[in-house]
């Protein structure tokens, strides 16, 4: 019976890579929550506002250009996309995206 027993080290080695990546992301999130977030709350609010605005703008224009926005925001991005540069080409009188 002892020959069939799997040691803890062998069980860890047989775990898939996806499990290790998930555990690594959990550890990273815990570090962010307990180390970085308190430092952000001590930051000057104007500088924090500018950083949030820049990051939000970059994400928004990325969504408009590459059309990889979340499904719930697609109607909103559809209205704004013709006014900005996009990888998707629009016809002059067609407001819908080509398929």
PDB file as gemmi writes it, atoms N, CA and C in Angstrom:
CRYST1    1.000    1.000    1.000  90.00  90.00  90.00 P 1                      
ATOM      1  N   UNK A   1       0.806  -1.192   0.000  1.00  0.00           N  
ATOM      2  CA  UNK A   1       0.000   0.000   0.000  1.00  0.00           C  
ATOM      3  C   UNK A   1       0.857   1.267   0.000  1.00  0.00           C  
ATOM      4  N   UNK A   2       1.986   1.212   0.678  1.00  0.00           N  
ATOM      5  CA  UNK A   2       2.832   2.401   0.730  1.00  0.00           C  
ATOM      6  C   UNK A   2       3.471   2.700  -0.622  1.00  0.00           C  
ATOM      7  N   UNK A   3       3.588   1.703  -1.480  1.00  0.00           N  
ATOM      8  CA  UNK A   3       4.157   1.940  -2.806  1.00  0.00           C  
ATOM      9  C   UNK A   3       3.224   2.775  -3.673  1.00  0.00           C  
ATOM     10  N   UNK A   4       1.927   2.711  -3.413  1.00  0.00           N  
ATOM     11  CA  UNK A   4       0.956   3.441  -4.213  1.00  0.00           C  
ATOM     12  C   UNK A   4       0.680   4.848  -3.679  1.00  0.00           C  
ATOM     13  N   UNK A   5       1.153   5.115  -2.483  1.00  0.00           N  
ATOM     14  CA  UNK A   5       0.897   6.420  -1.891  1.00  0.00           C  
ATOM     15  C   UNK A   5       1.693   7.498  -2.636  1.00  0.00           C  
ATOM     16  N   UNK A   6       1.047   8.621  -2.875  1.00  0.00           N  
ATOM     17  CA  UNK A   6       1.679   9.743  -3.572  1.00  0.00           C  
ATOM     18  C   UNK A   6       2.122  10.759  -2.531  1.00  0.00           C  
ATOM     19  N   UNK A   7       3.374  11.123  -2.592  1.00  0.00           N  
ATOM     20  CA  UNK A   7       3.865  12.110  -1.644  1.00  0.00           C  
ATOM     21  C   UNK A   7       3.354  13.494  -2.026  1.00  0.00           C  
ATOM     22  N   UNK A   8       3.441  14.387  -1.082  1.00  0.00           N  
ATOM     23  CA  UNK A   8       2.969  15.756  -1.326  1.00  0.00           C  
ATOM     24  C   UNK A   8       3.769  16.412  -2.444  1.00  0.00           C  
ATOM     25  N   UNK A   9       5.074  16.151  -2.493  1.00  0.00           N  
ATOM     26  CA  UNK A   9       5.913  16.743  -3.535  1.00  0.00           C  
ATOM     27  C   UNK A   9       5.525  16.240  -4.926  1.00  0.00           C  
ATOM     28  N   UNK A  10       5.209  14.967  -5.032  1.00  0.00           N  
ATOM     29  CA  UNK A  10       4.776  14.420  -6.326  1.00  0.00           C  
ATOM     30  C   UNK A  10       3.422  14.996  -6.739  1.00  0.00           C  
ATOM     31  N   UNK A  11       2.533  15.206  -5.773  1.00  0.00           N  
ATOM     32  CA  UNK A  11       1.224  15.790  -6.074  1.00  0.00           C  
ATOM     33  C   UNK A  11       1.375  17.228  -6.559  1.00  0.00           C  
ATOM     34  N   UNK A  12       2.300  17.965  -5.953  1.00  0.00           N  
ATOM     35  CA  UNK A  12       2.541  19.352  -6.377  1.00  0.00           C  
ATOM     36  C   UNK A  12       3.131  19.386  -7.782  1.00  0.00           C  
ATOM     37  N   UNK A  13       4.036  18.491  -8.082  1.00  0.00           N  
ATOM     38  CA  UNK A  13       4.647  18.460  -9.413  1.00  0.00           C  
ATOM     39  C   UNK A  13       3.637  18.100 -10.499  1.00  0.00           C  
ATOM     40  N   UNK A  14       2.618  17.332 -10.148  1.00  0.00           N  
ATOM     41  CA  UNK A  14       1.642  16.908 -11.149  1.00  0.00           C  
ATOM     42  C   UNK A  14       0.531  17.934 -11.370  1.00  0.00           C  
ATOM     43  N   UNK A  15       0.518  19.019 -10.605  1.00  0.00           N  
ATOM     44  CA  UNK A  15      -0.517  20.043 -10.776  1.00  0.00           C  
ATOM     45  C   UNK A  15      -0.318  20.766 -12.106  1.00  0.00           C  
ATOM     46  N   UNK A  16      -1.407  21.081 -12.810  1.00  0.00           N  
ATOM     47  CA  UNK A  16      -1.270  21.764 -14.099  1.00  0.00           C  
ATOM     48  C   UNK A  16      -0.776  23.201 -13.940  1.00  0.00           C  
ATOM     49  N   UNK A  17      -0.206  23.729 -15.021  1.00  0.00           N  
ATOM     50  CA  UNK A  17       0.349  25.082 -15.014  1.00  0.00           C  
ATOM     51  C   UNK A  17      -0.732  26.123 -14.741  1.00  0.00           C  
ATOM     52  N   UNK A  18      -1.930  25.891 -15.226  1.00  0.00           N  
ATOM     53  CA  UNK A  18      -3.026  26.842 -15.028  1.00  0.00           C  
ATOM     54  C   UNK A  18      -3.308  27.061 -13.546  1.00  0.00           C  
ATOM     55  N   UNK A  19      -3.200  26.004 -12.755  1.00  0.00           N  
ATOM     56  CA  UNK A  19      -3.414  26.130 -11.312  1.00  0.00           C  
ATOM     57  C   UNK A  19      -2.361  27.031 -10.694  1.00  0.00           C  
ATOM     58  N   UNK A  20      -1.102  26.867 -11.105  1.00  0.00           N  
ATOM     59  CA  UNK A  20      -0.029  27.707 -10.570  1.00  0.00           C  
ATOM     60  C   UNK A  20      -0.210  29.166 -10.980  1.00  0.00           C  
ATOM     61  N   UNK A  21      -0.659  29.398 -12.210  1.00  0.00           N  
ATOM     62  CA  UNK A  21      -0.906  30.774 -12.651  1.00  0.00           C  
ATOM     63  C   UNK A  21      -2.041  31.412 -11.853  1.00  0.00           C  
ATOM     64  N   UNK A  22      -3.073  30.647 -11.580  1.00  0.00           N  
ATOM     65  CA  UNK A  22      -4.195  31.153 -10.778  1.00  0.00           C  
ATOM     66  C   UNK A  22      -3.738  31.491  -9.363  1.00  0.00           C  
ATOM     67  N   UNK A  23      -2.972  30.623  -8.769  1.00  0.00           N  
ATOM     68  CA  UNK A  23      -2.458  30.894  -7.416  1.00  0.00           C  
ATOM     69  C   UNK A  23      -1.547  32.122  -7.411  1.00  0.00           C  
ATOM     70  N   UNK A  24      -0.733  32.270  -8.451  1.00  0.00           N  
ATOM     71  CA  UNK A  24       0.127  33.452  -8.561  1.00  0.00           C  
ATOM     72  C   UNK A  24      -0.675  34.730  -8.682  1.00  0.00           C  
ATOM     73  N   UNK A  25      -1.764  34.693  -9.442  1.00  0.00           N  
ATOM     74  CA  UNK A  25      -2.606  35.882  -9.576  1.00  0.00           C  
ATOM     75  C   UNK A  25      -3.287  36.224  -8.260  1.00  0.00           C  
ATOM     76  N   UNK A  26      -3.696  35.213  -7.497  1.00  0.00           N  
ATOM     77  CA  UNK A  26      -4.307  35.463  -6.196  1.00  0.00           C  
ATOM     78  C   UNK A  26      -3.310  36.133  -5.260  1.00  0.00           C  
ATOM     79  N   UNK A  27      -2.076  35.648  -5.250  1.00  0.00           N  
ATOM     80  CA  UNK A  27      -1.038  36.263  -4.412  1.00  0.00           C  
ATOM     81  C   UNK A  27      -0.779  37.704  -4.848  1.00  0.00           C  
ATOM     82  N   UNK A  28      -0.741  37.953  -6.158  1.00  0.00           N  
ATOM     83  CA  UNK A  28      -0.523  39.312  -6.666  1.00  0.00           C  
ATOM     84  C   UNK A  28      -1.666  40.238  -6.257  1.00  0.00           C  
ATOM     85  N   UNK A  29      -2.894  39.753  -6.314  1.00  0.00           N  
ATOM     86  CA  UNK A  29      -4.043  40.568  -5.911  1.00  0.00           C  
ATOM     87  C   UNK A  29      -3.973  40.893  -4.424  1.00  0.00           C  
ATOM     88  N   UNK A  30      -3.579  39.926  -3.616  1.00  0.00           N  
ATOM     89  CA  UNK A  30      -3.451  40.175  -2.174  1.00  0.00           C  
ATOM     90  C   UNK A  30      -2.379  41.226  -1.911  1.00  0.00           C  
ATOM     91  N   UNK A  31      -1.263  41.152  -2.625  1.00  0.00           N  
ATOM     92  CA  UNK A  31      -0.200  42.154  -2.458  1.00  0.00           C  
ATOM     93  C   UNK A  31      -0.717  43.533  -2.848  1.00  0.00           C  
ATOM     94  N   UNK A  32      -1.439  43.618  -3.954  1.00  0.00           N  
ATOM     95  CA  UNK A  32      -1.975  44.910  -4.390  1.00  0.00           C  
ATOM     96  C   UNK A  32      -2.934  45.472  -3.354  1.00  0.00           C  
ATOM     97  N   UNK A  33      -3.807  44.628  -2.845  1.00  0.00           N  
ATOM     98  CA  UNK A  33      -4.810  45.106  -1.889  1.00  0.00           C  
ATOM     99  C   UNK A  33      -4.173  45.604  -0.601  1.00  0.00           C  
ATOM    100  N   UNK A  34      -3.188  44.898  -0.094  1.00  0.00           N  
ATOM    101  CA  UNK A  34      -2.639  45.248   1.214  1.00  0.00           C  
ATOM    102  C   UNK A  34      -1.416  46.159   1.167  1.00  0.00           C  
ATOM    103  N   UNK A  35      -0.778  46.332   0.020  1.00  0.00           N  
ATOM    104  CA  UNK A  35       0.423  47.165  -0.049  1.00  0.00           C  
ATOM    105  C   UNK A  35       0.186  48.412  -0.893  1.00  0.00           C  
ATOM    106  N   UNK A  36      -0.330  48.252  -2.083  1.00  0.00           N  
ATOM    107  CA  UNK A  36      -0.416  49.376  -3.015  1.00  0.00           C  
ATOM    108  C   UNK A  36      -1.644  50.248  -2.756  1.00  0.00           C  
ATOM    109  N   UNK A  37      -2.791  49.646  -2.451  1.00  0.00           N  
ATOM    110  CA  UNK A  37      -4.015  50.430  -2.247  1.00  0.00           C  
ATOM    111  C   UNK A  37      -3.879  51.422  -1.093  1.00  0.00           C  
ATOM    112  N   UNK A  38      -3.321  51.066   0.058  1.00  0.00           N  
ATOM    113  CA  UNK A  38      -3.147  52.086   1.102  1.00  0.00           C  
ATOM    114  C   UNK A  38      -2.243  53.245   0.666  1.00  0.00           C  
ATOM    115  N   UNK A  39      -1.238  52.965  -0.171  1.00  0.00           N  
ATOM    116  CA  UNK A  39      -0.380  54.041  -0.663  1.00  0.00           C  
ATOM    117  C   UNK A  39      -1.136  54.948  -1.618  1.00  0.00           C  
ATOM    118  N   UNK A  40      -2.064  54.380  -2.385  1.00  0.00           N  
ATOM    119  CA  UNK A  40      -2.869  55.192  -3.301  1.00  0.00           C  
ATOM    120  C   UNK A  40      -3.772  56.139  -2.511  1.00  0.00           C  
ATOM    121  N   UNK A  41      -4.324  55.667  -1.402  1.00  0.00           N  
ATOM    122  CA  UNK A  41      -5.201  56.520  -0.602  1.00  0.00           C  
ATOM    123  C   UNK A  41      -4.444  57.677   0.040  1.00  0.00           C  
ATOM    124  N   UNK A  42      -3.143  57.549   0.232  1.00  0.00           N  
ATOM    125  CA  UNK A  42      -2.333  58.632   0.792  1.00  0.00           C  
ATOM    126  C   UNK A  42      -1.881  59.626  -0.274  1.00  0.00           C  
ATOM    127  N   UNK A  43      -2.088  59.284  -1.541  1.00  0.00           N  
ATOM    128  CA  UNK A  43      -1.627  60.109  -2.658  1.00  0.00           C  
ATOM    129  C   UNK A  43      -2.463  61.388  -2.784  1.00  0.00           C  
ATOM    130  N   UNK A  44      -1.861  62.414  -3.382  1.00  0.00           N  
ATOM    131  CA  UNK A  44      -2.563  63.650  -3.658  1.00  0.00           C  
ATOM    132  C   UNK A  44      -3.737  63.354  -4.593  1.00  0.00           C  
ATOM    133  N   UNK A  45      -4.913  63.862  -4.268  1.00  0.00           N  
ATOM    134  CA  UNK A  45      -6.124  63.531  -5.022  1.00  0.00           C  
ATOM    135  C   UNK A  45      -6.104  64.085  -6.448  1.00  0.00           C  
ATOM    136  N   UNK A  46      -5.460  65.196  -6.683  1.00  0.00           N  
ATOM    137  CA  UNK A  46      -5.378  65.763  -8.037  1.00  0.00           C  
ATOM    138  C   UNK A  46      -4.520  64.864  -8.923  1.00  0.00           C  
ATOM    139  N   UNK A  47      -3.383  64.435  -8.409  1.00  0.00           N  
ATOM    140  CA  UNK A  47      -2.512  63.540  -9.180  1.00  0.00           C  
ATOM    141  C   UNK A  47      -3.228  62.218  -9.430  1.00  0.00           C  
ATOM    142  N   UNK A  48      -3.927  61.705  -8.429  1.00  0.00           N  
ATOM    143  CA  UNK A  48      -4.685  60.470  -8.588  1.00  0.00           C  
ATOM    144  C   UNK A  48      -5.773  60.636  -9.650  1.00  0.00           C  
ATOM    145  N   UNK A  49      -6.447  61.786  -9.659  1.00  0.00           N  
ATOM    146  CA  UNK A  49      -7.477  62.059 -10.658  1.00  0.00           C  
ATOM    147  C   UNK A  49      -6.911  62.101 -12.070  1.00  0.00           C  
ATOM    148  N   UNK A  50      -5.735  62.721 -12.219  1.00  0.00           N  
ATOM    149  CA  UNK A  50      -5.093  62.783 -13.533  1.00  0.00           C  
ATOM    150  C   UNK A  50      -4.691  61.381 -13.996  1.00  0.00           C  
ATOM    151  N   UNK A  51      -4.144  60.577 -13.116  1.00  0.00           N  
ATOM    152  CA  UNK A  51      -3.747  59.212 -13.472  1.00  0.00           C  
ATOM    153  C   UNK A  51      -4.967  58.397 -13.883  1.00  0.00           C  
ATOM    154  N   UNK A  52      -6.062  58.488 -13.132  1.00  0.00           N  
ATOM    155  CA  UNK A  52      -7.288  57.757 -13.464  1.00  0.00           C  
ATOM    156  C   UNK A  52      -7.831  58.222 -14.812  1.00  0.00           C  
ATOM    157  N   UNK A  53      -7.790  59.535 -15.078  1.00  0.00           N  
ATOM    158  CA  UNK A  53      -8.287  60.067 -16.344  1.00  0.00           C  
ATOM    159  C   UNK A  53      -7.450  59.569 -17.527  1.00  0.00           C  
ATOM    160  N   UNK A  54      -6.135  59.550 -17.378  1.00  0.00           N  
ATOM    161  CA  UNK A  54      -5.258  59.084 -18.451  1.00  0.00           C  
ATOM    162  C   UNK A  54      -5.478  57.592 -18.725  1.00  0.00           C  
ATOM    163  N   UNK A  55      -5.552  56.785 -17.681  1.00  0.00           N  
ATOM    164  CA  UNK A  55      -5.762  55.348 -17.856  1.00  0.00           C  
ATOM    165  C   UNK A  55      -7.128  55.086 -18.486  1.00  0.00           C  
ATOM    166  N   UNK A  56      -8.156  55.796 -18.035  1.00  0.00           N  
ATOM    167  CA  UNK A  56      -9.490  55.636 -18.604  1.00  0.00           C  
ATOM    168  C   UNK A  56      -9.511  56.034 -20.070  1.00  0.00           C  
ATOM    169  N   UNK A  57      -8.832  57.113 -20.426  1.00  0.00           N  
ATOM    170  CA  UNK A  57      -8.776  57.550 -21.823  1.00  0.00           C  
ATOM    171  C   UNK A  57      -8.064  56.524 -22.698  1.00  0.00           C  
ATOM    172  N   UNK A  58      -6.977  55.974 -22.208  1.00  0.00           N  
ATOM    173  CA  UNK A  58      -6.239  54.968 -22.979  1.00  0.00           C  
ATOM    174  C   UNK A  58      -7.109  53.739 -23.220  1.00  0.00           C  
ATOM    175  N   UNK A  59      -7.807  53.275 -22.191  1.00  0.00           N  
ATOM    176  CA  UNK A  59      -8.683  52.108 -22.339  1.00  0.00           C  
ATOM    177  C   UNK A  59      -9.825  52.421 -23.310  1.00  0.00           C  
ATOM    178  N   UNK A  60     -10.440  53.609 -23.180  1.00  0.00           N  
ATOM    179  CA  UNK A  60     -11.549  53.982 -24.056  1.00  0.00           C  
ATOM    180  C   UNK A  60     -11.113  54.031 -25.518  1.00  0.00           C  
ATOM    181  N   UNK A  61     -10.013  54.705 -25.810  1.00  0.00           N  
ATOM    182  CA  UNK A  61      -9.573  54.817 -27.199  1.00  0.00           C  
ATOM    183  C   UNK A  61      -9.093  53.474 -27.751  1.00  0.00           C  
ATOM    184  N   UNK A  62      -8.579  52.618 -26.900  1.00  0.00           N  
ATOM    185  CA  UNK A  62      -8.228  51.267 -27.328  1.00  0.00           C  
ATOM    186  C   UNK A  62      -9.484  50.501 -27.730  1.00  0.00           C  
ATOM    187  N   UNK A  63     -10.553  50.638 -26.927  1.00  0.00           N  
ATOM    188  CA  UNK A  63     -11.817  49.986 -27.257  1.00  0.00           C  
ATOM    189  C   UNK A  63     -12.367  50.491 -28.579  1.00  0.00           C  
ATOM    190  N   UNK A  64     -12.288  51.805 -28.794  1.00  0.00           N  
ATOM    191  CA  UNK A  64     -12.832  52.377 -30.025  1.00  0.00           C  
ATOM    192  C   UNK A  64     -11.997  51.945 -31.223  1.00  0.00           C  
ATOM    193  N   UNK A  65     -10.690  51.971 -31.096  1.00  0.00           N  
ATOM    194  CA  UNK A  65      -9.830  51.651 -32.235  1.00  0.00           C  
ATOM    195  C   UNK A  65      -9.878  50.172 -32.596  1.00  0.00           C  
ATOM    196  N   UNK A  66      -9.822  49.306 -31.621  1.00  0.00           N  
ATOM    197  CA  UNK A  66      -9.754  47.869 -31.895  1.00  0.00           C  
ATOM    198  C   UNK A  66     -11.102  47.170 -31.797  1.00  0.00           C  
ATOM    199  N   UNK A  67     -12.115  47.867 -31.320  1.00  0.00           N  
ATOM    200  CA  UNK A  67     -13.466  47.329 -31.168  1.00  0.00           C  
ATOM    201  C   UNK A  67     -13.476  46.053 -30.333  1.00  0.00           C  
ATOM    202  N   UNK A  68     -12.831  46.111 -29.178  1.00  0.00           N  
ATOM    203  CA  UNK A  68     -12.818  44.968 -28.269  1.00  0.00           C  
ATOM    204  C   UNK A  68     -13.445  45.335 -26.924  1.00  0.00           C  
ATOM    205  N   UNK A  69     -14.451  46.209 -26.975  1.00  0.00           N  
ATOM    206  CA  UNK A  69     -15.128  46.651 -25.761  1.00  0.00           C  
ATOM    207  C   UNK A  69     -16.003  45.537 -25.197  1.00  0.00           C  
ATOM    208  N   UNK A  70     -16.392  45.655 -23.915  1.00  0.00           N  
ATOM    209  CA  UNK A  70     -17.345  44.682 -23.349  1.00  0.00           C  
ATOM    210  C   UNK A  70     -18.682  44.775 -24.085  1.00  0.00           C  
ATOM    211  N   UNK A  71     -19.398  43.657 -24.159  1.00  0.00           N  
ATOM    212  CA  UNK A  71     -20.659  43.597 -24.907  1.00  0.00           C  
ATOM    213  C   UNK A  71     -21.663  44.649 -24.434  1.00  0.00           C  
ATOM    214  N   UNK A  72     -21.695  44.922 -23.147  1.00  0.00           N  
ATOM    215  CA  UNK A  72     -22.681  45.856 -22.613  1.00  0.00           C  
ATOM    216  C   UNK A  72     -22.427  47.291 -23.094  1.00  0.00           C  
ATOM    217  N   UNK A  73     -21.186  47.619 -23.445  1.00  0.00           N  
ATOM    218  CA  UNK A  73     -20.858  48.972 -23.901  1.00  0.00           C  
ATOM    219  C   UNK A  73     -20.889  49.117 -25.414  1.00  0.00           C  
ATOM    220  N   UNK A  74     -21.187  48.053 -26.150  1.00  0.00           N  
ATOM    221  CA  UNK A  74     -21.172  48.107 -27.611  1.00  0.00           C  
ATOM    222  C   UNK A  74     -22.109  49.171 -28.179  1.00  0.00           C  
ATOM    223  N   UNK A  75     -23.349  49.331 -27.692  1.00  0.00           N  
ATOM    224  CA  UNK A  75     -24.192  50.400 -28.259  1.00  0.00           C  
ATOM    225  C   UNK A  75     -23.602  51.800 -28.063  1.00  0.00           C  
ATOM    226  N   UNK A  76     -22.999  52.039 -26.911  1.00  0.00           N  
ATOM    227  CA  UNK A  76     -22.383  53.336 -26.646  1.00  0.00           C  
ATOM    228  C   UNK A  76     -21.172  53.570 -27.540  1.00  0.00           C  
ATOM    229  N   UNK A  77     -20.328  52.561 -27.690  1.00  0.00           N  
ATOM    230  CA  UNK A  77     -19.142  52.677 -28.543  1.00  0.00           C  
ATOM    231  C   UNK A  77     -19.546  52.783 -30.009  1.00  0.00           C  
ATOM    232  N   UNK A  78     -20.648  52.114 -30.406  1.00  0.00           N  
ATOM    233  CA  UNK A  78     -21.143  52.222 -31.781  1.00  0.00           C  
ATOM    234  C   UNK A  78     -21.495  53.663 -32.136  1.00  0.00           C  
ATOM    235  N   UNK A  79     -22.042  54.401 -31.171  1.00  0.00           N  
ATOM    236  CA  UNK A  79     -22.388  55.801 -31.432  1.00  0.00           C  
ATOM    237  C   UNK A  79     -21.138  56.672 -31.573  1.00  0.00           C  
ATOM    238  N   UNK A  80     -20.103  56.373 -30.792  1.00  0.00           N  
ATOM    239  CA  UNK A  80     -18.915  57.228 -30.769  1.00  0.00           C  
ATOM    240  C   UNK A  80     -17.846  56.823 -31.778  1.00  0.00           C  
ATOM    241  N   UNK A  81     -17.819  55.585 -32.184  1.00  0.00           N  
ATOM    242  CA  UNK A  81     -16.741  55.072 -33.031  1.00  0.00           C  
ATOM    243  C   UNK A  81     -16.583  55.813 -34.363  1.00  0.00           C  
ATOM    244  N   UNK A  82     -17.657  56.242 -35.050  1.00  0.00           N  
ATOM    245  CA  UNK A  82     -17.447  56.945 -36.324  1.00  0.00           C  
ATOM    246  C   UNK A  82     -16.694  58.264 -36.189  1.00  0.00           C  
ATOM    247  N   UNK A  83     -16.653  58.844 -35.005  1.00  0.00           N  
ATOM    248  CA  UNK A  83     -15.983  60.126 -34.803  1.00  0.00           C  
ATOM    249  C   UNK A  83     -14.495  59.990 -34.501  1.00  0.00           C  
ATOM    250  N   UNK A  84     -14.052  58.779 -34.220  1.00  0.00           N  
ATOM    251  CA  UNK A  84     -12.655  58.548 -33.864  1.00  0.00           C  
ATOM    252  C   UNK A  84     -12.008  57.590 -34.846  1.00  0.00           C  
ATOM    253  N   UNK A  85     -10.678  57.570 -34.842  1.00  0.00           N  
ATOM    254  CA  UNK A  85      -9.932  56.642 -35.685  1.00  0.00           C  
ATOM    255  C   UNK A  85     -10.227  55.217 -35.231  1.00  0.00           C  
ATOM    256  N   UNK A  86     -10.416  54.329 -36.201  1.00  0.00           N  
ATOM    257  CA  UNK A  86     -10.762  52.958 -35.876  1.00  0.00           C  
ATOM    258  C   UNK A  86     -10.139  52.008 -36.880  1.00  0.00           C  
ATOM    259  N   UNK A  87      -9.899  50.775 -36.450  1.00  0.00           N  
ATOM    260  CA  UNK A  87      -9.425  49.746 -37.360  1.00  0.00           C  
ATOM    261  C   UNK A  87     -10.562  49.214 -38.223  1.00  0.00           C  
ATOM    262  N   UNK A  88     -11.793  49.482 -37.813  1.00  0.00           N  
ATOM    263  CA  UNK A  88     -12.975  49.069 -38.561  1.00  0.00           C  
ATOM    264  C   UNK A  88     -13.356  50.225 -39.474  1.00  0.00           C  
ATOM    265  N   UNK A  89     -13.565  49.935 -40.764  1.00  0.00           N  
ATOM    266  CA  UNK A  89     -13.905  50.988 -41.718  1.00  0.00           C  
ATOM    267  C   UNK A  89     -15.414  51.104 -41.842  1.00  0.00           C  
ATOM    268  N   UNK A  90     -15.901  52.346 -41.772  1.00  0.00           N  
ATOM    269  CA  UNK A  90     -17.325  52.604 -41.848  1.00  0.00           C  
ATOM    270  C   UNK A  90     -17.697  53.112 -43.232  1.00  0.00           C  
ATOM    271  N   UNK A  91     -18.898  52.747 -43.658  1.00  0.00           N  
ATOM    272  CA  UNK A  91     -19.442  53.337 -44.874  1.00  0.00           C  
ATOM    273  C   UNK A  91     -20.061  54.670 -44.495  1.00  0.00           C  
ATOM    274  N   UNK A  92     -20.192  55.582 -45.444  1.00  0.00           N  
ATOM    275  CA  UNK A  92     -20.670  56.927 -45.124  1.00  0.00           C  
ATOM    276  C   UNK A  92     -22.057  56.932 -44.485  1.00  0.00           C  
ATOM    277  N   UNK A  93     -23.008  56.233 -45.049  1.00  0.00           N  
ATOM    278  CA  UNK A  93     -24.379  56.295 -44.554  1.00  0.00           C  
ATOM    279  C   UNK A  93     -24.759  55.085 -43.720  1.00  0.00           C  
ATOM    280  N   UNK A  94     -23.839  54.240 -43.402  1.00  0.00           N  
ATOM    281  CA  UNK A  94     -24.124  53.037 -42.623  1.00  0.00           C  
ATOM    282  C   UNK A  94     -23.633  53.235 -41.199  1.00  0.00           C  
ATOM    283  N   UNK A  95     -24.549  53.172 -40.235  1.00  0.00           N  
ATOM    284  CA  UNK A  95     -24.187  53.380 -38.838  1.00  0.00           C  
ATOM    285  C   UNK A  95     -23.834  52.071 -38.140  1.00  0.00           C  
ATOM    286  N   UNK A  96     -24.108  50.944 -38.782  1.00  0.00           N  
ATOM    287  CA  UNK A  96     -23.800  49.659 -38.170  1.00  0.00           C  
ATOM    288  C   UNK A  96     -22.428  49.183 -38.630  1.00  0.00           C  
ATOM    289  N   UNK A  97     -21.828  48.341 -37.830  1.00  0.00           N  
ATOM    290  CA  UNK A  97     -20.521  47.783 -38.172  1.00  0.00           C  
ATOM    291  C   UNK A  97     -20.667  46.741 -39.265  1.00  0.00           C  
ATOM    292  N   UNK A  98     -19.728  46.703 -40.189  1.00  0.00           N  
ATOM    293  CA  UNK A  98     -19.751  45.628 -41.180  1.00  0.00           C  
ATOM    294  C   UNK A  98     -19.446  44.289 -40.513  1.00  0.00           C  
ATOM    295  N   UNK A  99     -20.015  43.220 -41.036  1.00  0.00           N  
ATOM    296  CA  UNK A  99     -19.779  41.906 -40.423  1.00  0.00           C  
ATOM    297  C   UNK A  99     -18.866  41.069 -41.263  1.00  0.00           C  
TER     298      UNK A  99                                                      
END                                                                             
